[in-house]
Amino acid sequence: MGKLKAVVVVTMISTVLLSILWRATLHLEDNENFVRCLLDHSHPSHPISSAIYTPKSSSFSSVLESYIRNLRFNESSTPKPFLILTALHESHIQAAVTCGKSHGVQMKIRSGGHDYEGLSYVSTLPFFLLDMFNLRSIDVDIETETAWVQTGATLGEVFYRIAEKSKTHGFPAGVCPTVGVGGHISGAGYGNMMRKYGVSADNVLDALIIDANGRLLDRQSMGEDLFWAIRGGGGASFAVVLAYKIKLVRVPETVTVFQVDRTLEEDATDIVDQWQHVAYNLPQELFIRLMLDVVVKSSGEKTLRASFVSLFLGDSESLLSIMKERFPKLGLSKSDCIETSWVKSVLFWSNIPLETDIQVLLDRTPQTLDYLKRKSDYVREPIPKAGLESLWKKMMELETGI
Ligand SMILES: Cc1cc2nc3c(=O)[nH]c(=O)nc-3n(C[C@H](O)[C@H](O)[C@H](O)COP(=O)(O)OP(=O)(O)OC[C@H]3O[C@@H](n4cnc5c(N)ncnc54)[C@H](O)[C@@H]3O)c2cc1C
């Protein structure tokens, strides 16, 4: 009886092993076929081979990890692509779309890799990664106040290239310079100029995409419905966006920024209450963000801190007079205000010292990497003071920030 059991167990183990081996061989064959398909669809003047990374390539992991911006998705258990294509030319994207379709595998598109849920480089289905970071040219034309920007560029690179050509132009977008243009604009893109100029997607004039049939289309040939969808609907659901033509906006040569922190002992509750009632209605040139966190006082007790961070498209004199009249509870003083250029205000908002050379915006690696979980919601009615107080209580219990 014992022998029989042993034979059954050995047979089961070998069946499982065989099936694993068979699957591995099948995958290997599939991968080789897929690579062959890419090579077959490569244009002779733009060879694709140097853009292909398989798990056998020594730099496969470093290429994959170089744009993972959330440590939650950089675990050994995180599903990995069977291939990475770091496209160097639009024909490589066309090959990727064609081969992905004919092989029935999922294609993930990654630009800056800042997706909160790792959607650009993780999947539970067999998938390959189309990485856009090599396609990042930025062509600024100040005369027409426009720029063609490839989606592999970061926001920091866009801001820098605009500033290289003009001190009085900018682009309304998010505040983190390493975010990618591809995900940001196709998902809308909000930032500290949105009160005056709307979100990034509101400032897009044209786009180049590769559709599901591998066709290269511009605004006219894709049609207005698709053009609408790739400006807020999330690009990957509709096409691979190769480039956006953006409209630059005018900014004054001098802007003013400030950050003012107030704890509960400095009337944070009343100030937050007033902020809720005035912030949405201030002049459109003024944006004030509120951030909340818990800090420990010198006595060792916890307190809540409200930080008000602002960009004003104008000088400090005008800002002070607006604040005195409309938001007096904050008690903004001249010494809180920093006058600077618009491009330097980007550094301020990224907590980079203002004396730093703006070349830092070309740095594609974030200053820190975290385990991130973020969720957004919109408050449509001011939260009453009692609600704020219970929020503070909960935050201090959990010792967290929002
Ligand atoms: C630290 C941090 C700060 C942020 N700050 C802001 C902010 O101030 N304002 C704001 O609005 N948002 C902000 N975001 C959110 C950010 O804008 C979005 O997560 C955005 O989608 C990231 O774009 P990406 O190209 O870097 O990301 P990716 O992870 O590369 O892509 C995000 C999504 O877009 C798709 N996609 C990427 N490129 C293309 C393409 N070329 N064609 C089609 N689909 C594509 C991906 O497949 C994925 O679904 C922030 C995110 C982080 C992590």
The ligand as an SDF file (V2000), in Angstrom:
LIG
                    3D

 53 58  0  0  0  0  0  0  0  0999 V2000
    4.5510   61.7270   -7.1800 C   0  0  0  0  0  0  0  0  0  0  0  0
    3.3590   61.9920   -8.0670 C   0  0  0  0  0  0  0  0  0  0  0  0
    2.9200   63.3010   -8.2230 C   0  0  0  0  0  0  0  0  0  0  0  0
    1.8250   63.5820   -9.0530 C   0  0  0  0  0  0  0  0  0  0  0  0
    1.4020   64.8780   -9.1920 N   0  0  0  0  0  0  0  0  0  0  0  0
    0.3530   65.1520   -9.9810 C   0  0  0  0  0  0  0  0  0  0  0  0
   -0.1290   66.4830  -10.1600 C   0  0  0  0  0  0  0  0  0  0  0  0
    0.3960   67.4370   -9.5940 O   0  0  0  0  0  0  0  0  0  0  0  0
   -1.1930   66.6760  -10.9840 N   0  0  0  0  0  0  0  0  0  0  0  0
   -1.8200   65.6350  -11.6280 C   0  0  0  0  0  0  0  0  0  0  0  0
   -2.7690   65.8740  -12.3860 O   0  0  0  0  0  0  0  0  0  0  0  0
   -1.3930   64.3820  -11.4760 N   0  0  0  0  0  0  0  0  0  0  0  0
   -0.3440   64.1060  -10.6710 C   0  0  0  0  0  0  0  0  0  0  0  0
    0.0760   62.8150  -10.5300 N   0  0  0  0  0  0  0  0  0  0  0  0
   -0.6550   61.7480  -11.2240 C   0  0  0  0  0  0  0  0  0  0  0  0
   -0.0920   61.5750  -12.6340 C   0  0  0  0  0  0  0  0  0  0  0  0
   -0.3910   62.7060  -13.4290 O   0  0  0  0  0  0  0  0  0  0  0  0
   -0.7330   60.3360  -13.2880 C   0  0  0  0  0  0  0  0  0  0  0  0
   -0.4620   59.1890  -12.5200 O   0  0  0  0  0  0  0  0  0  0  0  0
   -0.2550   60.1590  -14.7190 C   0  0  0  0  0  0  0  0  0  0  0  0
   -1.0680   59.2170  -15.3590 O   0  0  0  0  0  0  0  0  0  0  0  0
    1.2040   59.7220  -14.7540 C   0  0  0  0  0  0  0  0  0  0  0  0
    1.6850   59.7540  -16.0770 O   0  0  0  0  0  0  0  0  0  0  0  0
    2.9900   58.9150  -16.4330 P   0  0  0  0  0  0  0  0  0  0  0  0
    3.1920   58.9870  -17.8840 O   0  0  0  0  0  0  0  0  0  0  0  0
    4.0990   59.3070  -15.5320 O   0  0  0  0  0  0  0  0  0  0  0  0
    2.5280   57.4770  -15.9450 O   0  0  0  0  0  0  0  0  0  0  0  0
    2.4920   56.0370  -16.6050 P   0  0  0  0  0  0  0  0  0  0  0  0
    2.4880   55.1240  -15.4010 O   0  0  0  0  0  0  0  0  0  0  0  0
    3.5490   55.8260  -17.6040 O   0  0  0  0  0  0  0  0  0  0  0  0
    1.0940   56.0110  -17.3410 O   0  0  0  0  0  0  0  0  0  0  0  0
   -0.1310   56.2340  -16.6700 C   0  0  0  0  0  0  0  0  0  0  0  0
   -1.2900   55.6920  -17.5180 C   0  0  0  0  0  0  0  0  0  0  0  0
   -1.2840   56.3080  -18.8020 O   0  0  0  0  0  0  0  0  0  0  0  0
   -1.0770   55.3350  -19.8350 C   0  0  0  0  0  0  0  0  0  0  0  0
   -0.1130   55.8950  -20.8020 N   0  0  0  0  0  0  0  0  0  0  0  0
    1.1400   56.3370  -20.5230 C   0  0  0  0  0  0  0  0  0  0  0  0
    1.7210   56.7960  -21.6370 N   0  0  0  0  0  0  0  0  0  0  0  0
    0.8330   56.6360  -22.6460 C   0  0  0  0  0  0  0  0  0  0  0  0
    0.8800   56.9160  -24.0430 C   0  0  0  0  0  0  0  0  0  0  0  0
    1.9570   57.4390  -24.6090 N   0  0  0  0  0  0  0  0  0  0  0  0
   -0.2110   56.6110  -24.7880 N   0  0  0  0  0  0  0  0  0  0  0  0
   -1.3110   56.0630  -24.2190 C   0  0  0  0  0  0  0  0  0  0  0  0
   -1.4040   55.7750  -22.8890 N   0  0  0  0  0  0  0  0  0  0  0  0
   -0.3400   56.0600  -22.1080 C   0  0  0  0  0  0  0  0  0  0  0  0
   -0.4880   54.1220  -19.1130 C   0  0  0  0  0  0  0  0  0  0  0  0
   -0.6890   52.9280  -19.8360 O   0  0  0  0  0  0  0  0  0  0  0  0
   -1.1890   54.1790  -17.7840 C   0  0  0  0  0  0  0  0  0  0  0  0
   -2.4870   53.6570  -17.9010 O   0  0  0  0  0  0  0  0  0  0  0  0
    1.1640   62.5100   -9.7140 C   0  0  0  0  0  0  0  0  0  0  0  0
    1.6170   61.2000   -9.5520 C   0  0  0  0  0  0  0  0  0  0  0  0
    2.6970   60.9360   -8.7310 C   0  0  0  0  0  0  0  0  0  0  0  0
    3.1540   59.5210   -8.5390 C   0  0  0  0  0  0  0  0  0  0  0  0
  1  2  1  0
  2  3  1  0
  2 52  2  0
  3  4  2  0
  4  5  1  0
  4 50  1  0
  5  6  2  0
  6  7  1  0
  6 13  1  0
  7  8  2  0
  7  9  1  0
  9 10  1  0
 10 11  2  0
 10 12  1  0
 12 13  2  0
 13 14  1  0
 14 15  1  0
 14 50  1  0
 15 16  1  0
 16 17  1  0
 16 18  1  0
 18 19  1  0
 18 20  1  0
 20 21  1  0
 20 22  1  0
 22 23  1  0
 23 24  1  0
 24 25  2  0
 24 26  1  0
 24 27  1  0
 27 28  1  0
 28 29  2  0
 28 30  1  0
 28 31  1  0
 31 32  1  0
 32 33  1  0
 33 34  1  0
 33 48  1  0
 34 35  1  0
 35 36  1  0
 35 46  1  0
 36 37  1  0
 36 45  1  0
 37 38  2  0
 38 39  1  0
 39 40  1  0
 39 45  2  0
 40 41  1  0
 40 42  2  0
 42 43  1  0
 43 44  2  0
 44 45  1  0
 46 47  1  0
 46 48  1  0
 48 49  1  0
 50 51  2  0
 51 52  1  0
 52 53  1  0
M  END
$$$$
